Amino acid sequence: AVNELRLARAQVFIDLAHIPVKPEEDANTSAQTPITLPALPLSVDIETIRIEDSQIVVTGQNGLRITLHDIDLTAGFRAGSQGADVSGTVNVADVELILNKHQWRLPLHLDFALVADFPAERLVIDRLSVRSDPVMSLSMNGQLDHIVSSREMTLSIQEGHIDLEQLLPLAQPFLSPPFADMRLAGTI
């Protein structure tokens, strides 16, 4: 068991153009050798994982750049041969997205609790709350079945709020001219 695992002021840079793309396999080959999750030969128990005051930058094609500024994560993690669970919170002071010379900046807060069942290839989302003030807030749960093979997801939103007036300026660069000048108000 580990009481605390801490990472402070990390700077992570990921260039998607340098990540190799695996060629698609022949359907006959993949049907003969089913992919399964490996058994974890030991138990892991980390009471607290902390990432503090860190930054992640992801770049891609067409000028895509996503920067997560001032990331703070606090979580707990347990895993054994049959499964794992992780729960915690992530706060990102500023998610900056640059795409096609347009820029968006929003804060992000996540609260989550996930449970993995390795033999069943299932990830249960007990709790996932996503908030980006003042634009949106969503609370959901669900599960992802057949994690390795077909990846079937079921997701239910318990509570949600999207402020259309705050969302419109983020979408305007992608709207065609007749819609670019429209005005929206209200919430969903």
C-alpha positions in Angstrom: 0.0 0.0 0.0 1.1 3.5 -0.8 -0.1 6.5 1.3 0.5 9.2 -1.3 1.8 9.5 -4.8 2.5 13.1 -5.8 3.5 14.9 -9.0 3.9 18.7 -8.9 4.5 21.2 -11.7 4.8 18.6 -14.5 4.9 19.7 -18.1 3.6 17.0 -20.6 3.8 17.6 -24.3 2.1 15.1 -26.8 2.4 15.5 -30.5 -0.3 13.3 -32.1 1.5 13.4 -35.4 4.4 11.4 -33.9 2.1 8.6 -32.5 2.2 5.7 -34.9 -1.1 4.5 -36.2 -1.5 0.7 -36.0 -2.7 -0.7 -39.4 -6.0 -2.5 -39.4 -5.8 -6.2 -38.9 -7.3 -8.8 -41.2 -10.7 -9.8 -39.9 -9.7 -13.5 -40.1 -6.6 -13.0 -38.0 -8.4 -11.1 -35.2 -11.2 -13.6 -35.0 -8.7 -16.4 -34.4 -6.9 -14.8 -31.5 -9.3 -13.0 -29.2 -7.8 -10.1 -27.2 -8.3 -10.2 -23.5 -7.3 -8.0 -20.6 -4.2 -9.3 -18.8 -4.5 -10.5 -15.2 -2.9 -8.2 -12.7 -0.5 -10.5 -10.7 -0.5 -8.3 -7.6 -2.7 -5.9 -5.6 -2.1 -2.1 -5.7 -3.6 0.3 -3.2 -2.7 4.0 -3.5 -4.7 6.0 -0.9 -4.0 9.4 -2.5 -2.7 10.3 -5.9 -2.1 14.0 -6.4 -1.1 16.0 -9.5 -0.7 19.6 -8.7 -0.1 22.8 -10.7 0.7 20.8 -13.9 0.2 21.4 -17.6 -0.6 19.1 -20.6 -0.2 20.3 -24.2 -1.5 18.2 -27.1 -0.9 19.1 -30.7 -2.2 17.7 -33.9 -3.0 18.4 -37.5 -4.5 21.6 -38.9 -3.1 23.7 -36.1 -5.0 21.7 -33.4 -3.6 22.6 -30.0 -5.2 21.7 -26.7 -3.6 23.0 -23.5 -4.8 22.1 -20.0 -3.4 24.8 -17.7 -3.0 24.4 -13.9 -4.2 20.8 -13.5 -5.0 19.6 -10.0 -6.0 16.0 -9.5 -6.8 14.2 -6.3 -7.7 10.5 -6.5 -7.6 7.1 -4.8 -6.8 3.9 -6.7 -7.1 0.2 -5.8 -6.5 -2.8 -8.2 -6.2 -6.5 -7.9 -6.4 -9.6 -10.2 -10.1 -9.2 -10.8 -10.6 -5.5 -11.0 -9.8 -2.0 -10.0 -11.5 1.2 -8.8 -10.5 4.8 -8.9 -12.3 7.9 -7.7 -11.5 11.5 -7.3 -11.6 15.0 -8.8 -9.8 16.9 -11.5 -9.7 20.7 -11.7 -8.3 22.4 -14.8 -8.1 26.2 -14.4 -8.2 26.7 -18.1 -8.7 24.4 -21.1 -7.4 26.2 -24.1 -8.4 24.8 -27.5 -7.0 26.3 -30.7 -8.4 24.9 -34.0 -8.3 26.5 -37.5 -7.0 29.7 -35.9 -9.9 30.0 -33.5 -9.4 29.9 -29.8 -11.6 28.8 -26.9 -10.8 29.0 -23.1 -13.0 27.4 -20.4 -12.4 26.0 -16.9 -13.1 22.3 -16.3 -14.0 20.3 -13.2 -14.5 16.5 -13.2 -15.7 14.4 -10.3 -15.6 10.7 -10.9 -15.9 7.1 -9.5 -15.0 4.2 -11.8 -14.9 0.4 -11.2 -13.3 -2.0 -13.6 -14.2 -5.7 -13.7 -11.3 -7.4 -15.6 -12.9 -10.8 -16.3 -16.1 -9.3 -17.6 -14.2 -6.6 -19.6 -16.5 -4.0 -18.0 -15.9 -0.4 -16.8 -18.7 0.9 -14.6 -19.1 4.6 -14.3 -20.6 5.0 -10.9 -20.3 8.8 -11.0 -19.1 11.3 -13.6 -19.8 15.0 -13.2 -18.5 17.4 -15.8 -18.7 21.2 -15.2 -17.4 24.1 -17.2 -18.7 27.3 -15.7 -20.7 29.1 -16.9 -21.4 27.0 -20.0 -22.4 23.6 -18.8 -22.8 21.1 -16.0 -23.6 17.4 -16.5 -23.9 14.5 -14.1 -24.0 11.0 -15.5 -23.4 7.3 -14.9 -23.2 4.2 -17.1 -20.8 1.5 -18.2 -18.5 0.4 -21.0 -18.8 -3.3 -21.9 -16.3 -5.4 -23.9 -13.5 -2.9 -23.2 -11.0 -4.7 -25.4 -13.2 -6.0 -28.2 -16.3 -4.1 -29.3 -16.5 -1.2 -26.7 -20.3 -0.8 -26.1 -21.2 2.2 -24.0 -24.3 2.9 -22.1 -24.5 6.4 -20.5 -27.3 8.0 -18.6 -27.4 11.7 -17.8 -29.0 12.3 -14.3 -28.8 16.1 -14.4 -27.6 18.6 -16.9 -27.5 22.3 -17.7 -26.2 23.9 -20.9 -26.4 27.7 -21.2 -27.1 28.4 -24.9 -26.1 32.1 -24.7 -22.7 31.1 -23.3 -22.3 28.2 -25.7 -23.1 30.2 -28.9 -19.8 32.2 -29.0 -17.8 29.0 -28.8 -19.7 27.5 -31.8 -19.9 30.6 -34.0 -16.6 30.1 -35.9 -18.1 26.8 -37.2 -21.5 28.1 -38.2 -22.4 29.0 -41.8 -23.0 32.7 -42.5 -26.8 32.7 -42.2 -26.4 31.2 -38.7 -23.3 33.1 -37.6 -25.2 36.2 -36.5 -28.1 34.4 -34.7 -28.8 35.0 -31.0 -29.7 32.3 -28.6 -30.9 32.5 -25.0 -32.0 30.0 -22.5 -30.8 26.8 -21.0 -31.2 23.1 -21.8 
